[in-house]
């Protein structure tokens, strides 16, 4: 940190000298210096402080400059000031103060993917697909997702007003919610017909592996587990070590993933012998909202021939963000590597294509994927991404009054026998798993 502050100080000194000697030609060496733009930053800072129409906060300006520098790299690298870093750490631990909604920004609006079970939003009647158009009277249009999420987060007991619109209803409804300490379990489970264990992994957080083992143990306490459905739909990823631990419970050997950086392989992670689900057939369900670490798990099981993957092509986020702690409580998520599946397939901007594609029309239409994000990384180290037309979801039924639009996240209470139900992906996955059960 001393070197960086010293460089900024040098830049300020250069600006003072430059102002006094403005009519003299600059030395070529200054233009070629790798630190020339630090001097430029210092010049801009001084000009803004002296000439801007209203007084400015220097700390806020410099923090904004750091945010902009990191955000320029790719869509997933982020500088987090102390408050944001604390919220992020709470999310990875599985608890935070808020209203209990999973959201995304789509077409300039904030869309509820799902209310968190038992949270304030669910109790107030907020549903998947609802549009939050204002928070405490301020419109959400045009705001970044992290800014909007921060507005809804806060200390337990404080209140926030959200204006909600719902498809098929006119007007908006204002709901006042009291923030609570939200504890998010990352694994839910249910025993289905024929001894099938349904496991939904919402995200990979610090307790995911522990929750998975507990779910398997409880399920086996009620009878033999003959097969497992691993539902990764709507799973945005999370902690890689937890994703590896989950895959390791299904893989008896072989690779889980490898990483590359600047054209070289950085590491290769392999499964260890044994595992809670190594002896039963497994089917994985994915969709357009399965991203990052969930794609890593699906790709590993698919490459090993250990599981059949069913659903829709995944989001395509195949990059690794390292969490770096900085002074003053700040932090940074910095993209440091790309994922590669055990057979060398790149996930970045491509995603995982299911073995059995079962398209479903989602609320809001075909969502954007990684390759649609401005500044996304190419699939290969150092190579530009070719411009290709964005493919439509293969065979997806056109939305109409007669077609029930599916939620991006799976329903929390699947039926004992999903065949013939409204969830076509779950129904097909269950059917394919039954064909693989021992004794059939």
C-alpha positions in Angstrom: 0.0 0.0 0.0 2.9 2.4 0.7 4.2 2.1 -2.9 0.8 3.0 -4.3 0.3 6.0 -2.1 3.8 7.1 -2.8 3.1 7.0 -6.5 0.0 9.1 -6.1 2.1 11.6 -4.1 4.6 11.8 -7.0 1.8 12.4 -9.4 0.5 15.4 -7.3 4.1 16.8 -7.3 4.3 16.5 -11.1 1.0 18.3 -11.5 2.3 21.2 -9.4 5.4 21.4 -11.6 3.4 21.0 -14.8 1.1 23.9 -13.8 4.1 26.1 -13.3 5.8 25.2 -16.6 2.7 24.7 -18.8 4.3 26.2 -21.9 7.4 23.9 -21.9 7.4 20.7 -24.0 7.1 17.5 -21.9 10.0 15.0 -22.0 9.4 12.0 -24.1 10.3 9.8 -21.1 7.3 11.2 -19.1 4.9 10.1 -21.9 6.4 6.7 -22.0 6.4 6.2 -18.2 4.1 3.5 -16.9 3.2 5.9 -14.2 2.1 8.8 -16.5 -1.6 8.0 -16.1 -1.2 8.2 -12.3 -0.1 11.8 -12.8 -3.1 12.2 -15.0 -5.3 10.9 -12.2 -3.8 13.3 -9.8 -4.3 16.2 -12.2 -8.0 15.3 -12.7 -8.5 15.0 -9.0 -7.1 18.4 -8.3 -9.1 20.0 -11.1 -12.3 18.4 -9.8 -11.6 19.5 -6.2 -10.8 23.1 -7.3 -13.3 23.6 -10.2 -16.3 21.4 -9.7 -19.6 23.4 -9.1 -20.1 21.9 -5.6 -17.6 20.8 -2.9 -16.6 17.2 -3.4 -15.5 14.3 -1.1 -11.9 13.3 -2.1 -12.3 9.8 -0.6 -15.5 9.2 -2.6 -13.8 10.3 -5.8 -10.8 8.1 -5.3 -12.9 5.1 -4.3 -15.0 5.7 -7.5 -11.7 5.7 -9.5 -10.7 2.3 -7.9 -14.2 0.8 -8.6 -14.0 2.0 -12.2 -10.5 0.6 -12.7 -11.5 -2.9 -11.5 -14.9 -2.8 -13.3 -13.2 -2.1 -16.6 -11.6 -5.6 -16.5 -14.7 -7.8 -16.9 -18.3 -8.0 -15.6 -17.3 -10.1 -12.6 -14.3 -8.2 -11.2 -15.4 -5.8 -8.4 -13.9 -3.5 -5.9 -15.9 -3.7 -2.6 -15.7 -0.9 -0.1 -15.9 -2.0 3.5 -19.7 -2.0 3.8 -20.1 -3.9 0.5 -17.4 -6.4 1.5 -19.2 -7.1 4.8 -22.4 -7.8 2.9 -20.6 -10.1 0.6 -19.0 -12.0 3.4 -22.4 -12.4 5.0 -23.8 -13.9 1.8 -21.1 -16.5 1.5 -21.7 -17.4 5.1 -25.4 -17.7 4.4 -26.8 -14.9 6.5 -27.5 -11.2 6.0 -30.0 -8.5 7.0 -32.6 -7.9 4.3 -36.1 -8.6 3.0 -35.4 -12.1 1.6 -35.6 -12.0 -2.2 -33.4 -13.4 -4.9 -33.4 -10.9 -7.8 -31.8 -10.0 -11.2 -32.0 -7.0 -13.4 -33.6 -7.6 -16.8 -34.6 -5.0 -19.4 -34.0 -2.2 -16.9 -36.2 -3.7 -14.2 -35.5 -5.7 -11.1 -37.1 -9.1 -11.3 -37.8 -11.4 -8.4 -36.4 -14.8 -9.1 -37.7 -16.2 -5.9 -38.6 -15.0 -2.4 -36.6 -16.7 0.3 -38.7 -19.2 2.2 -40.0 -17.8 5.5 -38.6 -14.3 4.8 -40.4 -11.0 5.0 -41.0 -10.8 1.2 -42.6 -14.2 1.0 -44.9 -13.5 4.0 -46.0 -10.3 2.3 -47.0 -12.1 -0.8 -44.1 -11.3 -3.1 -43.8 -14.0 -5.9 -41.4 -15.1 -8.5 -41.6 -12.9 -11.6 -42.8 -9.8 -9.7 -41.1 -6.6 -10.9 -39.8 -4.2 -8.2 -40.1 -0.8 -9.8 -39.3 1.4 -6.8 -37.5 1.2 -3.5 -38.4 3.8 -0.8 -40.0 5.8 -3.6 -36.9 5.9 -5.8 -37.4 4.2 -9.3 -35.2 1.2 -9.9 -34.9 1.8 -13.7 -31.4 2.4 -14.7 -29.7 1.5 -11.4 -27.1 -1.3 -11.1 -28.1 -4.5 -9.4 -25.6 -4.1 -6.6 -26.9 -0.6 -5.8 -30.5 -1.9 -5.7 -29.6 -4.9 -3.5 -27.8 -2.6 -1.1 -30.9 -0.5 -0.8 -33.0 -3.5 0.2 -30.3 -4.8 2.7 -29.9 -3.3 6.1 -30.0 -3.8 9.8 -32.7 -6.1 11.1 -35.7 -4.2 12.4 -35.4 -1.3 9.9 -38.1 -0.9 7.3 -38.2 -0.5 3.5 -41.0 0.2 1.0 -41.0 -1.6 -2.4 -43.4 -0.9 -5.3 -44.2 -4.2 -7.0 -45.9 -4.9 -10.4 -47.2 -8.3 -11.4 -47.8 -9.7 -14.8 -51.5 -9.8 -15.6 -52.4 -7.2 -13.0 -52.8 -3.5 -13.6 -51.1 -0.9 -11.5 -48.5 -1.4 -8.7 -48.7 -2.4 -5.1 -46.6 -0.7 -2.4 -45.4 -3.2 0.3 -43.7 -2.1 3.5 -41.3 -4.7 4.7 -39.3 -5.0 8.0 -35.8 -6.3 7.4 -34.8 -9.4 9.3 -31.6 -11.5 9.7 -32.0 -13.8 6.7 -30.5 -17.3 7.1 -30.3 -19.0 3.8 -30.0 -22.8 3.7 -28.3 -23.8 0.5 -29.6 -27.4 0.2 -33.2 -28.7 0.3 -34.2 -32.3 -0.2 -37.2 -34.6 -0.6 -37.6 -38.3 -1.0 -39.5 -39.1 -4.2 -41.1 -42.3 -5.5 -38.9 -45.4 -6.1 -36.3 -44.4 -3.5 -35.1 -41.3 -5.5 -33.5 -38.5 -3.4 -34.2 -35.1 -4.8 -31.5 -32.6 -3.8 -31.8 -28.9 -4.8 -28.6 -26.9 -4.4 -29.5 -23.2 -4.3 -25.9 -21.9 -4.3 -22.5 -22.9 -2.9 -21.9 -21.3 0.4 -19.8 -22.1 3.4 -22.1 -24.8 4.8 -23.2 -26.4 1.5 -21.2 -29.6 1.8 -22.2 -30.1 5.4 -25.9 -29.5 4.5 -25.6 -32.0 1.7 -24.2 -34.8 3.9 -26.9 -34.0 6.5 -29.7 -34.3 3.9 -28.3 -37.6 2.6 -28.1 -39.0 6.1 -31.6 -38.0 6.9 -33.0 -39.4 3.7 -31.3 -42.7 4.3 -32.7 -42.8 7.8 -36.2 -43.0 6.1 -35.2 -45.8 3.7 -32.7 -46.8 1.0 -31.6 -44.2 -1.5 -31.5 -45.8 -5.0 -30.8 -42.8 -7.1 -30.3 -39.0 -6.8 -31.6 -36.0 -8.7 -29.2 -33.0 -8.3 -31.2 -29.9 -9.2 -28.8 -27.0 -10.0 -31.4 -24.8 -11.8 -31.1 -21.1 -10.7 -27.8 -21.9 -8.9 -25.5 -18.8 -9.5 -22.4 -20.5 -8.2 -20.5 -19.5 -5.1 -17.6 -21.0 -3.2 -15.5 -23.3 -5.5 -14.2 -25.5 -2.6 -17.8 -26.3 -1.7 -18.7 -27.2 -5.3 -15.7 -29.5 -5.4 -16.7 -31.2 -2.1 -20.2 -31.8 -3.6 -18.8 -33.3 -6.8 -16.4 -35.4 -4.8 -19.4 -37.1 -3.0 -20.5 -38.4 -6.4 -17.2 -39.0 -8.2 -15.0 -41.9 -7.0 -12.0 -40.8 -8.9 -10.8 -38.6 -11.8 -10.7 -34.9 -12.3 -13.2 -32.3 -11.1 -11.8 -29.3 -13.0 -8.6 -27.5 -14.1 -7.8 -23.8 -14.3 -5.8 -21.8 -16.8 -4.3 -18.4 -16.7 -2.4 -16.5 -19.4 -2.2 -19.6 -21.6 -1.0 -22.0 -18.9 -2.6 -24.6 -16.7 -2.5 -23.4 -13.1 -4.0 -26.3 -11.2 -5.9 -29.5 -11.6 -8.3 -30.7 -8.9 -9.1 -34.4 -8.6 -11.7 -36.4 -6.8 -10.8 -38.5 -3.8 -11.9 -42.2 -3.3 -15.2 -42.8 -1.7 -18.2 -40.5 -1.4 -21.8 -40.5 -0.1 -23.4 -41.0 -3.5 -20.7 -42.9 -5.5 -22.8 -46.0 -5.6 -26.1 -44.7 -7.0 -27.1 -43.3 -10.4 -27.3 -39.6 -10.6 -29.1 -37.1 -13.0 -28.3 -33.4 -12.9 -30.8 -30.7 -13.9 -29.6 -27.3 -15.2 -31.1 -24.3 -16.9 -30.1 -20.9 -18.2 -29.6 -19.6 -14.7 -27.1 -22.3 -13.7 -23.8 -20.5 -13.5 -20.1 -20.7 -12.5 -19.5 -23.3 -9.8 -22.8 -25.1 -10.6 -21.6 -25.4 -14.2 -18.3 -26.7 -12.9 -20.1 -29.5 -11.1 -22.3 -30.4 -14.0 -19.4 -30.4 -16.4 -17.3 -32.7 -14.1 -20.1 -35.2 -13.7 -20.9 -35.1 -17.4 -17.3 -35.6 -18.5 -16.8 -38.6 -16.1 -20.0 -40.2 -17.4 -21.1 -40.2 -13.8 -24.3 -38.3 -14.4 -26.7 -37.5 -17.1 -27.3 -33.8 -17.5 -30.9 -32.7 -18.4 -32.4 -29.3 -19.0 -31.3 -26.2 -20.9 -27.8 -24.9 -21.8 -26.3 -23.1 -18.9 -25.2 -19.4 -18.4 -21.6 -19.8 -19.4 -19.6 -18.2 -16.6 -16.4 -20.1 -16.6 -14.1 -17.7 -14.8 -12.7 -17.8 -11.2 -12.9 -14.8 -9.0 -10.4 -14.7 -6.1 -11.5 -12.9 -3.0 -8.7 -10.5 -1.9 -8.9 -8.7 1.4 -7.7 -5.1 1.4 -6.9 -2.6 4.2 -9.7 -0.6 5.9 -12.1 -3.5 5.6 -12.4 -3.3 1.8 -12.1 -6.3 -0.6 -11.9 -7.2 -4.2 -13.3 -9.9 -6.4 -10.7 -10.3 -9.1 -11.0 -12.7 -12.1 -7.8 -14.7 -11.9 -8.4 -17.9 -13.9 -10.7 -19.8 -16.3 -12.3 -23.1 -15.6 -11.7 -26.1 -17.8 -13.7 -29.4 -17.4 -11.7 -32.6 -17.0 -11.9 -33.3 -20.7 -10.6 -29.8 -21.5 -13.9 -28.1 -22.4 -14.1 -24.4 -21.8 -17.2 -23.2 -19.9 -16.5 -19.5 -20.3 -19.0 -17.9 -22.7 -20.1 -21.3 -23.8 -21.7 -23.1 -20.9 -22.7 -26.7 -20.5 -24.9 -28.3 -23.1 -27.2 -31.0 -21.5 -27.1 -34.5 -22.7 -30.9 -34.3 -22.9 -32.2 -30.8 -23.8 -35.6 -30.1 -22.3 -36.5 -26.4 -23.0 -39.0 -24.6 -20.9 -40.4 -21.1 -21.5 -39.3 -18.9 -18.6 -40.9 -15.8 -17.2 -39.4 -12.8 -19.0 -38.4 -14.8 -22.1 -34.9 -16.0 -23.0 -32.5 -14.5 -20.4 -29.1 -13.1 -21.3 -26.1 -15.3 -20.9 -22.4 -14.6 -20.2 -21.7 -14.0 -23.8 -24.2 -11.2 -23.9 -22.5 -9.2 -21.1 -20.4 -6.2 -22.1 -16.7 -6.9 -21.6 -17.0 -10.7 -21.0 -13.9 -12.9 -21.3 -13.4 -15.0 -24.4 -13.5 -18.8 -24.0 -9.8 -19.1 -24.6 -6.9 -17.3 -22.8 -5.9 -14.2 -24.8 -8.2 -14.8 -27.7 -11.0 -12.4 -28.9 -14.5 -13.9 -28.8 -16.0 -14.2 -32.4 -19.2 -12.3 -32.9 -22.0 -14.8 -33.4 -25.8 -14.4 -33.4 -27.4 -15.1 -30.0 -29.1 -18.5 -30.3 -32.7 -18.9 -29.2 -33.6 -21.5 -26.6 -33.9 -24.7 -28.7 -37.5 -25.7 -29.2 -38.7 -23.5 -26.4 -42.5 -23.1 -26.5 -43.7 -19.7 -27.4 -45.2 -17.9 -24.5 -49.0 -17.6 -24.7 -52.0 -17.5 -22.5 -52.2 -21.3 -22.7 -48.5 -21.9 -21.7 -47.6 -21.7 -18.0 -44.3 -19.8 -17.8 -41.7 -21.5 -15.5 -39.8 -19.8 -12.7 -36.1 -19.5 -13.2 -35.7 -21.4 -10.0 -37.3 -24.8 -9.3 -40.4 -25.2 -7.1 -39.7 -25.9 -3.5 -42.1 -28.8 -3.1 -41.7 -31.3 -6.0 -44.4 -34.0 -6.2 -43.5 -37.6 -5.2 -43.8 -38.7 -8.8 -43.0 -35.7 -11.1 -44.0 -37.4 -14.3 -46.8 -35.6 -16.0 -46.4 -32.5 -13.8 -45.9 -29.0 -15.0 -42.1 -29.1 -14.5 -41.1 -30.7 -17.7 -37.4 -30.7 -16.9 -37.9 -32.4 -13.5 -40.4 -34.9 -15.1 -37.9 -35.9 -17.8 -35.0 -36.1 -15.4 -37.0 -38.3 -13.0 -38.0 -40.6 -15.9 -34.4 -41.0 -17.1 -33.2 -41.7 -13.6 -35.8 -44.4 -13.0 -34.5 -46.2 -16.1 -31.1 -46.3 -14.4 -32.1 -47.5 -11.0 -30.7 -50.8 -9.9 -32.9 -53.8 -10.4 -34.8 -52.4 -13.4 
